[in-house]
Amino acid sequence: MHDSATLKVPNGKLLEVEVTYDERVTDVRVTGDFFLDPPESHAALETALEGHPTDVSRATLVEAIQGVDATLIGFDAGHLADATLEAIQ
């Protein structure tokens, strides 16, 4: 399956998450008007969301996102986890 979700972060940025999944998340694309430092961490952020079962908890996703060596600007790990969960539910 392939689904997406869009989240407007209060006083922040727009996040769009596109997810391909069956029983597990196989591919993730994160787009929007946000910033990452360093910008090269974008691929690592997407990879951190892949491989999880579709019934993954929010806390597990937040932990995976926080494990990426990146500064999220205009959103936080919880926002990205919420958008990802919305896409797979």
N, C-alpha and C positions, 0 to 999 in steps of 0.2 A: 504494500500500500504506500501511497505517497500523499501526505497532507502538509498543511502549513498553518501557521498562526502568526498573527501580528499583535504586538503589544506596544502601546504608547506609554512610556514610563512617565509618571507624574513629574512635572518640572524637569523632564529629561529628554531622552532620545526615543526614536522609533526602532523597534526590533522586529525583524521578521525571521522566523525559523521554518525552514522546509525540511521535512523528515521523511526518509524512506525506511520502511520497517515491515517485518513479518512478526515473528515472536520477539525479535530483537531489533534495535535501531541499527540500521546498516549504513545509512548515509545522512549527514546533516549539513545544511548550508545555512549560515547565519548572515543576514544582510540587514541594512538599515542605515540610519544617519548617526551612528555612534562612532566612538574612537577607542582604539586600543594602543597601549604603549608597552612594548614595541609593536608596531603594525604587523610585523612578521608572526606574531603570536596567534593570528586569526586562524590559521590551519590547525594549530595545536588545540585551540578552543573547540573547534568543530570535532576534532578527533576525540576529545575528552567526553563528548556527548554520545559518541558511537559505541556500539557493543552492549549497551545496557538493555535488559529486558523491557518490554513495553509497560510492565507494571512496576517500573522503577519508582522509588520514593523521591520526593522533592529533596529531602536531605542528602540522599546519595548523589543526585545531580549537582546540588550546590557544592558538595565536597569535591566532586570531579572538576567542576569549573574553577574552584578556588585553588586546585592543584596545578593549574596552568600558570606559568610565570608571566603574568600580564597584569597591567593596571587597566581596569574597565572604567571608561570615562562616559558618564551620562546614564549608566545603568549599573546594576550589581548582579552578582551570581544568582540571587533569588529571582530577579526579573527574567533572566535567561532560562532558568530552570522552569519557571511558570509557563513561559512561551513554548518551551519544548514539550512539556506535559500536555498543554492544550493541543498541540499539533498531533500528539499520538493518542489522544482520548476520543 
